[in-house]
Amino acid sequence: MKKILILGGDGYLGWPTAMHFANHGYQVMIVDALLKRQWEERMGVRPLFPIPVLRRRVECWNKTAKNPIQVKIADIAQNHLAVYELFKEFSPDAIIHYAEQPSAPFSMKDRNGAVTTFDNNVKGTLNVLFAMREFTPEAHLVKLGTMGEYGTPNIDIEEGWLEITHNGRKDRLPYPKLPGSFYHASKVADSVLLEFACRGWGISVTDLNQGVVYGIETPETKMHPDLLTSFHYDAVFGTALNRFVVQAAKNQPITVYGEGGQTRGFLNLIDTIQCVRLAIDNPAKSGEFRVFNQFTEMFSVMQLAQKVKDAAKGIGFDAQIEILPNPRVEKEAHFYNAKNSALKLLGLKPNLLSEEVLVNILQRALLAEDVDHAVLRPEIRWRK
């Protein structure tokens, strides 16, 4: 069995990814420092549905499924010796790196949020790279990046690289980055480090620049109530569509920031796992820094809000759209054309955002009994 090490295995993406690989015959170990749960407490937010502690989730899986998951509690950013020991003992064939602070608003709250984001994200990536060089130089690293690294340039967004001509000379260079927050800037720093490690050390990396993820269920999360993944709807850790769905289901206005023309790539949680699986099963070559733009569709924020409004109307809810002053510093109307052909060439079969999908998420949100309406509106602003 191929050994898969999943860093950040307690998270929204990490937990269903771990179950998927275990369910398909891989030997899986997940590592997590449980920091996200601490950050949630610090910000006064929680997932829509209560989530069992990690060891209980793992015990439930190991009793429910045929192929067990191993677990280790470790902080990959602050304890490099633990990372080294982990790589030496487990000797993974592939590493899936989700173990990062994932929120732009968290990183913009204050100095502490920004420093925590860089300290966790960049140091963690460096520790993983050095552990790979020392103990598993043939392993393949699949690292979760973000489409937010690119910003919203007035040209097509290529997949990580750009062929340019300047003063009569040509070269292929990393695509220019325009991060929109300290969180996105930490991801840019990760990408720079990864590219250099491939070029300098010969390791293999796939950098997945992911769009906005939505959804709550995968085939594995349905196997037992304790296997549910976290679903955030708040203005700090919740993604736009997840927040809109909960607002519509709980008779709250769907809050759009600014003009609503901000356009981004989106994908279903199921497709996130599908993309990671494709990257693992078709690894990058030695010394290759490979970048995939990981999304399936593009929508403006207003288009997304209207889709949720229409789906809610179809099941009897009169959801309203409310325009809020934009707490972020970003273009609210802009050109956006991002390429995403690489994963499709590997066999990605997208699960698109249909009304049926939205209704399913709405109906799941309706089951939540304890929604904190206060956390739905943004409190963190990019400019004071």
Buried (B, 14 or more C-beta within 10 A) or exposed (E): EBBBBBBBBBBBBBBBBBBBBBBEEBBBBBBBBEBBBEBBEBBEBBBBBEBBEBEEBBBBBBEEBEBBBBBBEBBBBBBBEBBBBBBEEBEBBBBBBBBBBBBBBBBBBEEEBBEBBBBBBBBBBBBBBBBBBEBBEEBBBBBBBBBBBBBBBEEEBBBBBBEEEEEEEEEEEBBEBEBBBBBBBBBBBBBEBBBEBBEEBBBBBBBBBBBBBBBBBBEBBEBBEBBBBBBBBBBBBBBBBBBBBBBBBBEBBBBBBBBBBBBBBBBBBBBBBBBBBBBBEBBBEEBBBBBBBBBBBBBBBBBBBBBBBEBBEEBEBEBEBEBEEBBBEBBBEBEBEBEBEBBEEBEBEBBEBEBEBBBBBBEBBBEBEEBEEEBBBBBBBBEE
